[in-house]
């Protein structure tokens, strides 16, 4: 489990195929930068752009993870060199400054706009129909591993558009700063919303 509070921005420096088939995954080498490697051990879970991955190799400067083809098909940002959001797995003694995040990406969403509004940035995202039922005003959502609060929900024929206000600190310390209209992002819905929807469905 994670909290959606990014530990540091890392850098994917190498993407190596794990085989020759189109169904094979890749091994990523991630430069740690300011990520605390003293906490890392073999088999640890680390969220990369919101996707939970297992450490298969590491040293004091970087770590490696294997990403299956299924994970590559269900996410964005794990198949090419570039900056990524990193988060250590949550300890039971940690405070939950964001919200409970599983690190299992539910789907891919598209940025509609990312523009300054006063001192903040307004991020608007088109959420696909199958996930739109889980989004609510002032509810929680995870975008590229970052825990965020939904400020508005506009239903449309494609699902819904959610609006999120990002304070300057969040933009500065995450890879969200690189988003533009048309960017594709990893989206994870709130776990509590998932259970509520299931219970309501069975109750009816």
N, C-alpha and C positions, 0 to 999 in steps of 0.2 A: 504494500500500500504506500501511497504518496500523499502529499498535501497540495500539490500544485504551486508551491513556492519554490522558484528556481534557485538551485544552489550556485550555479555558475554557467557561463556560456563556454562551451567547448568547441572544438573544430574537428570535423571528419577530415582526416588527411589522406586516407587510403581506402579504396573500395576494391576488395579482391573477390572474384568469383569463387564459390565453393565447389564448382564443377563445371562441366561443359554443356549441360542441358539447360534449356530455357526454363525448366522447373526448379533449378538449383538456386539457392540463396547466395548471400555474400557475407564476407567477413569485413567488418568496419574497424579501422584504427581511429580512435578518438583522442586527440590531444587534449589533455586535462585543463590546461591554462590555470584558472583560479579554483578549479574543482579540487576538493580536499581528498587527495589520494591516500592519505594515512588511514582513512576509514575503509578503504576498498580491500576486499579479499576475493579469492577465486570463488565463483558461484554467486556473488552478490547480484542483486537486482538494481539496475540504474535506469531511470526514465530518460529516454533520448527523444526529444520533440514529442513527449507525451506517451511514448511507447516503451513498455517495460522490457528490458533486455538483460541477459545474463552475461556476466564477465567471464570470459574464457582465458584471457591472458592479461597481465598488467605489469607495469613497472612504476617508478615514481613520477613519470611524466605523461603516461598515456595508458589506455586500456583498449581491449579488443572484445567485440561481441559478434556472434553469428546471427544473421537475420534471415529467416526463412523466406521463401518466395511468397507464401501466404501473407506474411507480415508486410512484405514489400508491396503486394497488391492492395493491401488495406490501408496503407499509410502514404504520406509524402515526406520527403526530406531525409530518407534513410538510404538512399541509393546514389548519392553524389557528394562530392567534396563541398564543404561549407560549414557555416556556424550552426550549432545546435544547442537547444536548451537542455541542461542536465540537472537531475535531481537525485539525491540519495534516497533510498527507501526509508520510510518513516520508522522510527523506533517507538515502542509503546510508551516511553516516557516523554516523547516530543509533544509540544503544543501543536494544535491543528490551526495554523494561521490562515490557511486557505480553506479547503474542504477535503473530504475523503475521496481520493483519486486512486483508481485501480491500475492505471497504466495500460488498460486495454482499449485501444482506439475503436470507437464505434462506427466512425465513418469519416468521409472527406467532405469538407464544405468549402465554398468559394467566397472570397472577400469581394464584397460589392463596392465598398469605399473605405478609405482610411485617411481621415482629414482632421486638421486641427480645429478644436472648438474651445475657445478661451485658452486656458493654460493646459488643457488636456487634449487627447486625441480621441476621436470617435471612430470606432471600428464597427462596420456593418457587415454581417456575414449571412449569406444564403444557406440555410440548413435544408437538407433533403427531406422529403415528405416522411420517410420512415422514422426520422429522428425528431421531427418538429413537435410531436405530441409531448416530448419530455422537457421542452423549454418553456419557462414561465418568467413573468416579470419578477425581478429581484431574486430569481433562482440562480444556482451555480452552474457553470459550464467550464470545461477545460479545453483551451485552444493551444495546440502545440506544447502541451504540458503545463500551461499557465492557468491557475485557478482565477476565474473572472466572474463578475456579477452581471447578469443580464438586466439592462435598463429598459428595454422595450422588446415586444414581440409583434411582428406584423405578418399575419398569415397571408399566403398567396398561393397561386396554382402550383408552384414548385415545392411548397413546404412552408417555410417561414423565413423572414429576415429578422435576425436579432441585432440589437444595437448595444454596444459596450463602450463605456468611457474608460480610457487608460490614463492614469496619472503619469507625469514625466518619469518618475522613478521606475515604474513597470516597463515603460518603453526603453529606458536606458539599460536595464539589467537583463533584458530578454531579447530573443531574436525577433520578437514581434515588430521591432523597429524596421525590419526589412519588408514588411507586408505592403502590397499594392493592390489596387483593384485587379481582380483576376487571379490573384494568388490562391493556391489551394492549401488548406490547413487541416491538421489532424484534430478531430473533435471527439471528446468523450463526454457523454451525458452524466448527470448526477446519479450516483448509485441509488440514492433514496427515491428519486423519481422513477427509476426502473422498477423498483419493488412496488411502489404505489400503483403504477399503471397495471402491473400484473395482478395485484389484489383486486383492483376495481374491475378488471376484465373477468376474473373468476366470479366475483360477486354478482355480476350481471348474467 
